[in-house]
């Protein structure tokens, strides 16, 4: 029995390796599938119909497969576009330009060797940018508008930590010894408020035609990188599972990654586009900030988020979806009675995949500043080229689809904005009208009268 099980496992591993080779093609180097650099395992985002030596697929005698072919014209055009802008990211434009020159002047045998190196370098480059995007750092963000009014207080407003502890719905202190820093508990009405926000958001998205999708929280690293998110390096926010037991698996920091992975290697029909999905998931981020804004639950390692995601056929359709997502976010936050502003984010704050990005920042009275509660990005065909997501038009020609994403509800940030906006002088918190139906008709979160927890040192 044990021998049969061992034999079955061996066959499964062999089959898996063959599937990888069949799917991704034999790369121009002798690497076993598990030795592939994760970026080289990404779908053929730059593959063209033209192979390295003519129109017919050229056999690679050394590996028994096909040579990698790159859409060099696309890479060159992409580089020309990026020269115009100052985008923040890990890509090295000068390195890609050098590799392009070497590739274009190389013989076929040298091109085979350079193909993977050029592909890996080009994959790190950011997306193109909408010409209307402001140029510069975050100080150059364009304020599109202010929604709602700041509340006037006739008492000194407290921050969300003081409010949450006073009414007994939150714990953020003395957690480092068993959960690590940047953790929190929501208790009683605090946990109910979290669920109310989720149900409130989901109900409204479903009425607008979104389909709900439940996604995995553990995703292969090449899906992250296909989405334009780096899984290694100093700035990464990605948690990795133990590589001794799980090769290249990571915890998702947003369901955007998992939903994009759902579409990976699919060819959709033009008549089925656009498609709008919403996902509720736990998000895991290795935040490293040590600023004052990290206090409380503003910047945490684990939280719940309701995400919007859409696939579209072209730039016109994705641009319309992007504005639709922004309108939905405005509607959701306005109905909750929050004061917020909308920012058209500048070139250095877009992140690698975004062609254009809007942030929404709510006024948080206890913090005396605006804090980001949402964003929405149009990623055009940046992610689909890396994840091989296409659609078939009416003439049976294939094109890369466009992706759009947006945050409908990041629970901790929303709780901060609500607690600080709706706090009362007696220490209680009024519940926004739109959420009362989701909290059994309750209108106020009152102090419990329970004594605060007392902690002792070990």
URSULKA-V937353 format. One line per field, one symbol per residue. burial: 1 if it has 24 or more other ideal C-beta (glycine too) atoms within 12 Angstrom, else 0. Layout:
burial = ???
This chain:
burial = 00000000000000000001100111111000100111111111111000110000010100001111111101110110010010111110100110110010000000111111111111111111110011000000110100100010000011111111111111110000000011111100111111111111111110010101101011111111111111100000111100000001111111111111111111110100111111111111111000001011111111111111111110101110111111111111110111111111111111111111111111111110011111111111111111111110000000111111111111111111111111110011111101100110000010000000000000
